[in-house]
Amino acid sequence: MKVAFDISILDFDRAGSATYARQILEHVEKMDGVEAVIPLRSGAGAGGALTRRLRHLWQDLLWSPFLSPVLAARRGADILHCTAYRAPLLSGLPRVVTIHDVYPLQNPGSFRLWWAWYFRWFVAAAAARADCVITSSAISAREICSSWGIDETRVRVIHYGVGAVFERPPAPAQVARVRREQGLPPRYFLFVGSLEPRKNFSGLLAAARELRQAGRDCRLVMVGPRGWRNRTLQEEVAGATEEGWVSSLGFVRDEDLAALYAGARALVMPSLHEGFGFPIIEAMGCGCPVIAGRAGSLPEIAGDAGLVVDPGDTAAIAAAMARVDDDDALHADLTRRGRERAGRFRWERCARETVELYRELLDRTNAAT
């Protein structure tokens, strides 16, 4: 079996979708029965700002819907797997598309205008024509089926995994080194994600401000890109940074991120929606308690190993943070349960289930010819 992967997302994204693309490519290649993997990339992220915009149009309107399956067939692929929403409208090969969530349909105002429009028309059409849609959670599967009228038999839930660097807590010396290099205090709460509306960092910022007003020395550390549609939030973050209780680190190496998880009192992820939520299982694997929003897939992924709160209730977020900070027994229990929970999410398992899906599709195609 030769599998072509459209991993164009790696050219312009470094967040969860890119993590999935890298990991599934690497682990499928190691599976029995996979003769070769064929990576395909559109090159959309290269060049200056204008060039990148033009290349994004090239990818969205020509490469993904029409050209990628042609190149995959010419390179001898038996099946094409598109790893991040965009997929062919026409293809002579069996095609699989991974769709992490349908939040751009539910709240288009949280996204750039182009992506909201493209998602509504092109991603919907690609999903309707795909031989199978992969998604990472049961709630995302239900939303995909209900939003686009896709039969549930054509949507497969395959949980993603946790990267090897996050499978166990790093050494205390590494945690101390990273904290020292980043100038962080001994106690802090961690946020990992882009500053986009659905991540609800504004809710976390408000909760931390409540705790500070109550006399608690509450520090926030942010890891991730600047995001979008957040001008007012950026101004609030800048003010809190000047006051000394927010640290914005941008992107960091995975090894350093593991140390940041291990050194935090908790990861706080009060998102309004997530298709999966990589930071949850990364944090759990590193021995970091998790506070997650009761929204999207987060309760499903966290299970009973984290504290789940209403993301719209600032007081509830603040109360959960105070509980984890004050109660060492609770902190230890969440750490233990989190590590057990994270052990269920492995990329090897994800790849194995994905290859089983490929075989089903190829068997079905061969039987029909």
Contacts in CASP RR format, 6 or more apart in sequence:
PFRMAT RR
TARGET T0000
AUTHOR 0000-0000-0000
METHOD contacts of the structure
MODEL  1
MKVAFDISILDFDRAGSATYARQILEHVEKMDGVEAVIPLRSGAGAGGAL
TRRLRHLWQDLLWSPFLSPVLAARRGADILHCTAYRAPLLSGLPRVVTIH
DVYPLQNPGSFRLWWAWYFRWFVAAAAARADCVITSSAISAREICSSWGI
DETRVRVIHYGVGAVFERPPAPAQVARVRREQGLPPRYFLFVGSLEPRKN
FSGLLAAARELRQAGRDCRLVMVGPRGWRNRTLQEEVAGATEEGWVSSLG
FVRDEDLAALYAGARALVMPSLHEGFGFPIIEAMGCGCPVIAGRAGSLPE
IAGDAGLVVDPGDTAAIAAAMARVDDDDALHADLTRRGRERAGRFRWERC
ARETVELYRELLDRTNAAT
1 33 0 8 1.000
1 34 0 8 1.000
1 35 0 8 1.000
1 78 0 8 1.000
1 79 0 8 1.000
1 355 0 8 1.000
1 358 0 8 1.000
1 359 0 8 1.000
1 362 0 8 1.000
2 34 0 8 1.000
2 35 0 8 1.000
2 36 0 8 1.000
2 37 0 8 1.000
2 38 0 8 1.000
2 76 0 8 1.000
2 77 0 8 1.000
2 78 0 8 1.000
2 79 0 8 1.000
3 28 0 8 1.000
3 34 0 8 1.000
3 36 0 8 1.000
3 37 0 8 1.000
3 38 0 8 1.000
3 77 0 8 1.000
3 78 0 8 1.000
3 79 0 8 1.000
3 80 0 8 1.000
3 81 0 8 1.000
3 358 0 8 1.000
4 37 0 8 1.000
4 38 0 8 1.000
4 39 0 8 1.000
4 40 0 8 1.000
4 68 0 8 1.000
4 71 0 8 1.000
4 72 0 8 1.000
4 75 0 8 1.000
4 76 0 8 1.000
4 77 0 8 1.000
4 79 0 8 1.000
4 80 0 8 1.000
4 81 0 8 1.000
4 93 0 8 1.000
5 21 0 8 1.000
5 24 0 8 1.000
5 25 0 8 1.000
5 28 0 8 1.000
5 37 0 8 1.000
5 38 0 8 1.000
5 39 0 8 1.000
5 40 0 8 1.000
5 80 0 8 1.000
5 81 0 8 1.000
5 82 0 8 1.000
5 83 0 8 1.000
6 40 0 8 1.000
6 41 0 8 1.000
6 42 0 8 1.000
6 64 0 8 1.000
6 68 0 8 1.000
6 72 0 8 1.000
6 80 0 8 1.000
6 81 0 8 1.000
6 82 0 8 1.000
6 83 0 8 1.000
6 84 0 8 1.000
6 86 0 8 1.000
6 87 0 8 1.000
7 21 0 8 1.000
7 22 0 8 1.000
7 25 0 8 1.000
7 39 0 8 1.000
7 40 0 8 1.000
7 41 0 8 1.000
7 83 0 8 1.000
8 40 0 8 1.000
8 41 0 8 1.000
8 42 0 8 1.000
8 43 0 8 1.000
8 44 0 8 1.000
8 59 0 8 1.000
8 63 0 8 1.000
8 64 0 8 1.000
8 84 0 8 1.000
8 86 0 8 1.000
9 17 0 8 1.000
9 18 0 8 1.000
9 21 0 8 1.000
9 83 0 8 1.000
9 84 0 8 1.000
10 18 0 8 1.000
10 21 0 8 1.000
10 22 0 8 1.000
10 41 0 8 1.000
11 41 0 8 1.000
11 42 0 8 1.000
11 43 0 8 1.000
11 44 0 8 1.000
11 45 0 8 1.000
11 46 0 8 1.000
12 44 0 8 1.000
12 45 0 8 1.000
12 52 0 8 1.000
12 56 0 8 1.000
13 84 0 8 1.000
14 225 0 8 1.000
14 251 0 8 1.000
15 193 0 8 1.000
15 194 0 8 1.000
15 224 0 8 1.000
15 225 0 8 1.000
16 100 0 8 1.000
16 276 0 8 1.000
16 277 0 8 1.000
16 278 0 8 1.000
17 83 0 8 1.000
17 84 0 8 1.000
17 85 0 8 1.000
17 100 0 8 1.000
18 84 0 8 1.000
19 278 0 8 1.000
20 83 0 8 1.000
20 84 0 8 1.000
20 98 0 8 1.000
20 100 0 8 1.000
20 160 0 8 1.000
21 83 0 8 1.000
21 84 0 8 1.000
23 160 0 8 1.000
23 161 0 8 1.000
23 163 0 8 1.000
23 347 0 8 1.000
23 350 0 8 1.000
24 81 0 8 1.000
24 83 0 8 1.000
24 98 0 8 1.000
24 347 0 8 1.000
24 350 0 8 1.000
24 351 0 8 1.000
24 354 0 8 1.000
25 37 0 8 1.000
25 39 0 8 1.000
25 83 0 8 1.000
26 347 0 8 1.000
27 347 0 8 1.000
27 348 0 8 1.000
27 350 0 8 1.000
27 351 0 8 1.000
28 34 0 8 1.000
28 37 0 8 1.000
28 351 0 8 1.000
28 354 0 8 1.000
28 355 0 8 1.000
29 36 0 8 1.000
29 37 0 8 1.000
30 348 0 8 1.000
30 351 0 8 1.000
31 351 0 8 1.000
31 352 0 8 1.000
31 355 0 8 1.000
33 355 0 8 1.000
34 355 0 8 1.000
38 72 0 8 1.000
38 75 0 8 1.000
38 76 0 8 1.000
38 77 0 8 1.000
40 68 0 8 1.000
40 71 0 8 1.000
40 72 0 8 1.000
42 55 0 8 1.000
42 58 0 8 1.000
42 59 0 8 1.000
42 63 0 8 1.000
42 64 0 8 1.000
42 68 0 8 1.000
43 55 0 8 1.000
43 59 0 8 1.000
44 52 0 8 1.000
44 55 0 8 1.000
44 56 0 8 1.000
44 58 0 8 1.000
44 59 0 8 1.000
44 63 0 8 1.000
45 52 0 8 1.000
45 55 0 8 1.000
45 56 0 8 1.000
46 52 0 8 1.000
46 55 0 8 1.000
47 55 0 8 1.000
56 114 0 8 1.000
59 86 0 8 1.000
60 86 0 8 1.000
60 114 0 8 1.000
60 118 0 8 1.000
60 122 0 8 1.000
64 82 0 8 1.000
64 86 0 8 1.000
64 87 0 8 1.000
64 88 0 8 1.000
64 122 0 8 1.000
64 126 0 8 1.000
65 86 0 8 1.000
65 87 0 8 1.000
65 88 0 8 1.000
65 89 0 8 1.000
65 90 0 8 1.000
65 122 0 8 1.000
65 126 0 8 1.000
66 88 0 8 1.000
66 89 0 8 1.000
66 90 0 8 1.000
68 80 0 8 1.000
68 82 0 8 1.000
68 88 0 8 1.000
69 80 0 8 1.000
69 88 0 8 1.000
69 90 0 8 1.000
69 91 0 8 1.000
69 92 0 8 1.000
69 93 0 8 1.000
69 95 0 8 1.000
72 80 0 8 1.000
72 93 0 8 1.000
73 92 0 8 1.000
73 93 0 8 1.000
77 93 0 8 1.000
78 93 0 8 1.000
78 94 0 8 1.000
78 362 0 8 1.000
79 93 0 8 1.000
79 94 0 8 1.000
79 95 0 8 1.000
79 96 0 8 1.000
79 358 0 8 1.000
79 361 0 8 1.000
79 362 0 8 1.000
80 88 0 8 1.000
80 91 0 8 1.000
80 93 0 8 1.000
80 94 0 8 1.000
80 95 0 8 1.000
80 96 0 8 1.000
81 95 0 8 1.000
81 96 0 8 1.000
81 97 0 8 1.000
81 98 0 8 1.000
81 354 0 8 1.000
81 358 0 8 1.000
82 88 0 8 1.000
82 95 0 8 1.000
82 96 0 8 1.000
82 97 0 8 1.000
82 98 0 8 1.000
82 126 0 8 1.000
83 98 0 8 1.000
84 98 0 8 1.000
84 100 0 8 1.000
85 97 0 8 1.000
85 98 0 8 1.000
85 99 0 8 1.000
85 100 0 8 1.000
85 119 0 8 1.000
85 123 0 8 1.000
85 126 0 8 1.000
86 97 0 8 1.000
86 122 0 8 1.000
86 123 0 8 1.000
86 126 0 8 1.000
87 95 0 8 1.000
87 97 0 8 1.000
87 123 0 8 1.000
87 126 0 8 1.000
87 127 0 8 1.000
87 129 0 8 1.000
87 130 0 8 1.000
88 95 0 8 1.000
88 126 0 8 1.000
88 129 0 8 1.000
89 122 0 8 1.000
89 125 0 8 1.000
89 126 0 8 1.000
89 129 0 8 1.000
90 129 0 8 1.000
91 129 0 8 1.000
94 131 0 8 1.000
94 358 0 8 1.000
94 361 0 8 1.000
94 362 0 8 1.000
94 365 0 8 1.000
95 129 0 8 1.000
95 130 0 8 1.000
95 131 0 8 1.000
96 130 0 8 1.000
96 131 0 8 1.000
96 132 0 8 1.000
96 133 0 8 1.000
96 134 0 8 1.000
96 357 0 8 1.000
96 358 0 8 1.000
96 361 0 8 1.000
97 126 0 8 1.000
97 127 0 8 1.000
97 130 0 8 1.000
97 133 0 8 1.000
97 134 0 8 1.000
98 133 0 8 1.000
98 134 0 8 1.000
98 135 0 8 1.000
99 123 0 8 1.000
99 127 0 8 1.000
99 133 0 8 1.000
99 134 0 8 1.000
99 135 0 8 1.000
99 140 0 8 1.000
99 144 0 8 1.000
100 135 0 8 1.000
100 136 0 8 1.000
100 140 0 8 1.000
100 275 0 8 1.000
100 276 0 8 1.000
101 135 0 8 1.000
101 140 0 8 1.000
101 143 0 8 1.000
101 273 0 8 1.000
101 274 0 8 1.000
101 275 0 8 1.000
101 276 0 8 1.000
101 296 0 8 1.000
101 297 0 8 1.000
102 119 0 8 1.000
102 140 0 8 1.000
102 143 0 8 1.000
102 144 0 8 1.000
102 147 0 8 1.000
102 148 0 8 1.000
103 110 0 8 1.000
103 198 0 8 1.000
103 273 0 8 1.000
103 275 0 8 1.000
104 110 0 8 1.000
104 111 0 8 1.000
104 115 0 8 1.000
104 116 0 8 1.000
104 119 0 8 1.000
104 120 0 8 1.000
104 123 0 8 1.000
105 119 0 8 1.000
105 120 0 8 1.000
105 147 0 8 1.000
106 143 0 8 1.000
106 273 0 8 1.000
107 197 0 8 1.000
107 198 0 8 1.000
107 272 0 8 1.000
107 273 0 8 1.000
108 116 0 8 1.000
108 119 0 8 1.000
108 120 0 8 1.000
109 116 0 8 1.000
109 197 0 8 1.000
109 229 0 8 1.000
110 196 0 8 1.000
110 197 0 8 1.000
110 198 0 8 1.000
110 229 0 8 1.000
111 119 0 8 1.000
111 196 0 8 1.000
111 228 0 8 1.000
111 229 0 8 1.000
112 228 0 8 1.000
112 229 0 8 1.000
124 147 0 8 1.000
124 148 0 8 1.000
127 133 0 8 1.000
127 144 0 8 1.000
127 148 0 8 1.000
127 150 0 8 1.000
128 148 0 8 1.000
128 150 0 8 1.000
130 154 0 8 1.000
131 154 0 8 1.000
131 361 0 8 1.000
132 154 0 8 1.000
132 155 0 8 1.000
132 156 0 8 1.000
132 357 0 8 1.000
132 361 0 8 1.000
133 144 0 8 1.000
133 150 0 8 1.000
133 154 0 8 1.000
133 155 0 8 1.000
133 156 0 8 1.000
134 155 0 8 1.000
134 156 0 8 1.000
134 158 0 8 1.000
134 354 0 8 1.000
134 357 0 8 1.000
135 141 0 8 1.000
135 144 0 8 1.000
135 155 0 8 1.000
135 156 0 8 1.000
135 157 0 8 1.000
135 158 0 8 1.000
135 275 0 8 1.000
136 157 0 8 1.000
136 158 0 8 1.000
136 159 0 8 1.000
136 160 0 8 1.000
136 275 0 8 1.000
136 276 0 8 1.000
136 297 0 8 1.000
137 157 0 8 1.000
137 159 0 8 1.000
137 275 0 8 1.000
137 276 0 8 1.000
137 296 0 8 1.000
137 297 0 8 1.000
137 300 0 8 1.000
137 301 0 8 1.000
138 157 0 8 1.000
138 297 0 8 1.000
138 300 0 8 1.000
139 275 0 8 1.000
139 296 0 8 1.000
139 297 0 8 1.000
139 300 0 8 1.000
140 157 0 8 1.000
140 275 0 8 1.000
140 276 0 8 1.000
140 296 0 8 1.000
140 297 0 8 1.000
141 152 0 8 1.000
141 155 0 8 1.000
141 156 0 8 1.000
141 157 0 8 1.000
144 150 0 8 1.000
144 155 0 8 1.000
145 151 0 8 1.000
145 152 0 8 1.000
145 155 0 8 1.000
156 353 0 8 1.000
156 357 0 8 1.000
158 350 0 8 1.000
158 353 0 8 1.000
158 354 0 8 1.000
158 357 0 8 1.000
159 276 0 8 1.000
159 301 0 8 1.000
159 344 0 8 1.000
159 345 0 8 1.000
159 349 0 8 1.000
159 350 0 8 1.000
160 276 0 8 1.000
160 278 0 8 1.000
160 345 0 8 1.000
160 347 0 8 1.000
160 350 0 8 1.000
161 281 0 8 1.000
161 345 0 8 1.000
161 346 0 8 1.000
161 347 0 8 1.000
161 349 0 8 1.000
161 350 0 8 1.000
162 278 0 8 1.000
162 281 0 8 1.000
162 282 0 8 1.000
162 285 0 8 1.000
162 342 0 8 1.000
162 343 0 8 1.000
162 345 0 8 1.000
162 346 0 8 1.000
162 347 0 8 1.000
163 254 0 8 1.000
163 282 0 8 1.000
163 347 0 8 1.000
165 254 0 8 1.000
165 255 0 8 1.000
165 258 0 8 1.000
166 254 0 8 1.000
166 257 0 8 1.000
166 258 0 8 1.000
166 261 0 8 1.000
166 281 0 8 1.000
166 282 0 8 1.000
166 285 0 8 1.000
166 286 0 8 1.000
166 342 0 8 1.000
167 285 0 8 1.000
167 342 0 8 1.000
167 343 0 8 1.000
168 285 0 8 1.000
168 286 0 8 1.000
169 258 0 8 1.000
169 262 0 8 1.000
169 285 0 8 1.000
169 286 0 8 1.000
169 287 0 8 1.000
170 255 0 8 1.000
170 258 0 8 1.000
170 259 0 8 1.000
170 262 0 8 1.000
170 286 0 8 1.000
174 255 0 8 1.000
174 258 0 8 1.000
174 259 0 8 1.000
175 259 0 8 1.000
175 262 0 8 1.000
175 263 0 8 1.000
177 259 0 8 1.000
178 184 0 8 1.000
178 256 0 8 1.000
178 259 0 8 1.000
178 260 0 8 1.000
179 186 0 8 1.000
179 259 0 8 1.000
179 260 0 8 1.000
179 263 0 8 1.000
182 221 0 8 1.000
182 247 0 8 1.000
182 249 0 8 1.000
182 256 0 8 1.000
182 260 0 8 1.000
183 247 0 8 1.000
184 219 0 8 1.000
184 221 0 8 1.000
184 247 0 8 1.000
185 217 0 8 1.000
185 219 0 8 1.000
187 217 0 8 1.000
187 219 0 8 1.000
187 265 0 8 1.000
187 325 0 8 1.000
188 219 0 8 1.000
188 220 0 8 1.000
188 221 0 8 1.000
188 247 0 8 1.000
188 263 0 8 1.000
188 264 0 8 1.000
188 265 0 8 1.000
189 204 0 8 1.000
189 208 0 8 1.000
189 218 0 8 1.000
189 219 0 8 1.000
189 220 0 8 1.000
189 221 0 8 1.000
189 264 0 8 1.000
189 265 0 8 1.000
189 266 0 8 1.000
189 267 0 8 1.000
189 268 0 8 1.000
189 321 0 8 1.000
190 220 0 8 1.000
190 221 0 8 1.000
190 223 0 8 1.000
190 260 0 8 1.000
190 261 0 8 1.000
190 264 0 8 1.000
190 266 0 8 1.000
190 267 0 8 1.000
190 268 0 8 1.000
190 283 0 8 1.000
190 288 0 8 1.000
191 201 0 8 1.000
191 204 0 8 1.000
191 220 0 8 1.000
191 221 0 8 1.000
191 222 0 8 1.000
191 223 0 8 1.000
191 267 0 8 1.000
191 268 0 8 1.000
191 269 0 8 1.000
192 222 0 8 1.000
192 223 0 8 1.000
192 224 0 8 1.000
192 257 0 8 1.000
192 267 0 8 1.000
192 269 0 8 1.000
192 279 0 8 1.000
192 282 0 8 1.000
192 283 0 8 1.000
193 199 0 8 1.000
193 222 0 8 1.000
193 223 0 8 1.000
193 224 0 8 1.000
193 225 0 8 1.000
193 279 0 8 1.000
194 224 0 8 1.000
194 225 0 8 1.000
194 226 0 8 1.000
194 227 0 8 1.000
194 228 0 8 1.000
195 201 0 8 1.000
195 222 0 8 1.000
195 224 0 8 1.000
195 225 0 8 1.000
195 226 0 8 1.000
195 227 0 8 1.000
195 228 0 8 1.000
195 230 0 8 1.000
195 233 0 8 1.000
195 234 0 8 1.000
195 237 0 8 1.000
196 227 0 8 1.000
196 228 0 8 1.000
196 229 0 8 1.000
196 230 0 8 1.000
197 229 0 8 1.000
197 230 0 8 1.000
197 272 0 8 1.000
198 271 0 8 1.000
198 272 0 8 1.000
198 273 0 8 1.000
198 274 0 8 1.000
199 269 0 8 1.000
199 271 0 8 1.000
199 272 0 8 1.000
200 270 0 8 1.000
200 271 0 8 1.000
200 272 0 8 1.000
200 293 0 8 1.000
200 311 0 8 1.000
200 312 0 8 1.000
201 222 0 8 1.000
201 233 0 8 1.000
201 237 0 8 1.000
202 233 0 8 1.000
202 236 0 8 1.000
203 270 0 8 1.000
203 311 0 8 1.000
203 312 0 8 1.000
203 314 0 8 1.000
203 317 0 8 1.000
204 220 0 8 1.000
204 268 0 8 1.000
204 270 0 8 1.000
204 317 0 8 1.000
205 220 0 8 1.000
205 233 0 8 1.000
205 236 0 8 1.000
205 237 0 8 1.000
205 240 0 8 1.000
205 246 0 8 1.000
206 314 0 8 1.000
207 268 0 8 1.000
207 270 0 8 1.000
207 314 0 8 1.000
207 315 0 8 1.000
207 317 0 8 1.000
207 318 0 8 1.000
207 321 0 8 1.000
208 218 0 8 1.000
208 220 0 8 1.000
208 245 0 8 1.000
208 246 0 8 1.000
208 318 0 8 1.000
208 321 0 8 1.000
209 240 0 8 1.000
210 314 0 8 1.000
210 315 0 8 1.000
210 318 0 8 1.000
211 218 0 8 1.000
211 318 0 8 1.000
211 321 0 8 1.000
211 322 0 8 1.000
212 218 0 8 1.000
212 245 0 8 1.000
216 322 0 8 1.000
216 325 0 8 1.000
217 245 0 8 1.000
218 245 0 8 1.000
218 321 0 8 1.000
218 325 0 8 1.000
219 245 0 8 1.000
219 246 0 8 1.000
219 247 0 8 1.000
220 240 0 8 1.000
220 245 0 8 1.000
220 246 0 8 1.000
220 247 0 8 1.000
221 246 0 8 1.000
221 247 0 8 1.000
221 249 0 8 1.000
221 260 0 8 1.000
221 264 0 8 1.000
222 237 0 8 1.000
222 246 0 8 1.000
222 247 0 8 1.000
222 248 0 8 1.000
222 249 0 8 1.000
222 250 0 8 1.000
223 249 0 8 1.000
223 250 0 8 1.000
223 251 0 8 1.000
223 252 0 8 1.000
223 257 0 8 1.000
223 260 0 8 1.000
224 249 0 8 1.000
224 250 0 8 1.000
224 251 0 8 1.000
225 250 0 8 1.000
225 251 0 8 1.000
226 234 0 8 1.000
237 246 0 8 1.000
237 248 0 8 1.000
239 246 0 8 1.000
240 246 0 8 1.000
241 247 0 8 1.000
241 248 0 8 1.000
249 260 0 8 1.000
252 260 0 8 1.000
257 282 0 8 1.000
258 282 0 8 1.000
258 286 0 8 1.000
261 267 0 8 1.000
261 282 0 8 1.000
261 283 0 8 1.000
261 285 0 8 1.000
261 286 0 8 1.000
261 287 0 8 1.000
261 288 0 8 1.000
262 286 0 8 1.000
262 287 0 8 1.000
262 288 0 8 1.000
263 288 0 8 1.000
264 283 0 8 1.000
264 288 0 8 1.000
265 289 0 8 1.000
265 321 0 8 1.000
265 324 0 8 1.000
265 325 0 8 1.000
265 331 0 8 1.000
266 288 0 8 1.000
266 289 0 8 1.000
266 290 0 8 1.000
266 291 0 8 1.000
266 321 0 8 1.000
266 324 0 8 1.000
266 325 0 8 1.000
266 331 0 8 1.000
266 334 0 8 1.000
267 279 0 8 1.000
267 280 0 8 1.000
267 283 0 8 1.000
267 288 0 8 1.000
267 289 0 8 1.000
267 290 0 8 1.000
267 291 0 8 1.000
268 291 0 8 1.000
268 317 0 8 1.000
268 320 0 8 1.000
268 321 0 8 1.000
269 277 0 8 1.000
269 279 0 8 1.000
269 280 0 8 1.000
269 290 0 8 1.000
269 291 0 8 1.000
269 292 0 8 1.000
269 293 0 8 1.000
269 298 0 8 1.000
270 291 0 8 1.000
270 292 0 8 1.000
270 293 0 8 1.000
270 309 0 8 1.000
270 311 0 8 1.000
270 312 0 8 1.000
270 317 0 8 1.000
271 277 0 8 1.000
271 292 0 8 1.000
271 293 0 8 1.000
271 295 0 8 1.000
271 296 0 8 1.000
271 298 0 8 1.000
271 311 0 8 1.000
272 295 0 8 1.000
272 311 0 8 1.000
272 312 0 8 1.000
273 295 0 8 1.000
273 296 0 8 1.000
274 295 0 8 1.000
274 296 0 8 1.000
274 297 0 8 1.000
274 298 0 8 1.000
274 301 0 8 1.000
275 296 0 8 1.000
275 297 0 8 1.000
276 297 0 8 1.000
276 301 0 8 1.000
277 297 0 8 1.000
277 298 0 8 1.000
277 301 0 8 1.000
280 290 0 8 1.000
280 292 0 8 1.000
280 298 0 8 1.000
280 301 0 8 1.000
280 302 0 8 1.000
281 301 0 8 1.000
281 341 0 8 1.000
281 342 0 8 1.000
281 345 0 8 1.000
282 342 0 8 1.000
283 289 0 8 1.000
283 290 0 8 1.000
284 290 0 8 1.000
284 305 0 8 1.000
284 338 0 8 1.000
284 339 0 8 1.000
284 341 0 8 1.000
284 342 0 8 1.000
285 338 0 8 1.000
285 339 0 8 1.000
285 342 0 8 1.000
285 343 0 8 1.000
287 335 0 8 1.000
287 338 0 8 1.000
287 339 0 8 1.000
288 335 0 8 1.000
289 306 0 8 1.000
289 307 0 8 1.000
289 324 0 8 1.000
289 330 0 8 1.000
289 331 0 8 1.000
289 334 0 8 1.000
289 335 0 8 1.000
289 338 0 8 1.000
290 302 0 8 1.000
290 305 0 8 1.000
290 306 0 8 1.000
290 307 0 8 1.000
290 334 0 8 1.000
290 338 0 8 1.000
291 306 0 8 1.000
291 307 0 8 1.000
291 308 0 8 1.000
291 309 0 8 1.000
291 317 0 8 1.000
291 320 0 8 1.000
291 321 0 8 1.000
291 324 0 8 1.000
292 298 0 8 1.000
292 299 0 8 1.000
292 301 0 8 1.000
292 302 0 8 1.000
292 306 0 8 1.000
292 307 0 8 1.000
292 308 0 8 1.000
292 309 0 8 1.000
293 299 0 8 1.000
293 308 0 8 1.000
293 309 0 8 1.000
293 310 0 8 1.000
293 311 0 8 1.000
294 308 0 8 1.000
294 309 0 8 1.000
294 310 0 8 1.000
294 311 0 8 1.000
295 311 0 8 1.000
298 308 0 8 1.000
299 308 0 8 1.000
301 345 0 8 1.000
302 308 0 8 1.000
302 341 0 8 1.000
303 341 0 8 1.000
304 337 0 8 1.000
305 334 0 8 1.000
305 337 0 8 1.000
305 338 0 8 1.000
305 340 0 8 1.000
305 341 0 8 1.000
306 334 0 8 1.000
306 337 0 8 1.000
306 338 0 8 1.000
307 320 0 8 1.000
307 323 0 8 1.000
307 324 0 8 1.000
307 334 0 8 1.000
309 316 0 8 1.000
309 317 0 8 1.000
309 319 0 8 1.000
309 320 0 8 1.000
310 316 0 8 1.000
311 317 0 8 1.000
323 330 0 8 1.000
324 330 0 8 1.000
324 331 0 8 1.000
324 334 0 8 1.000
END
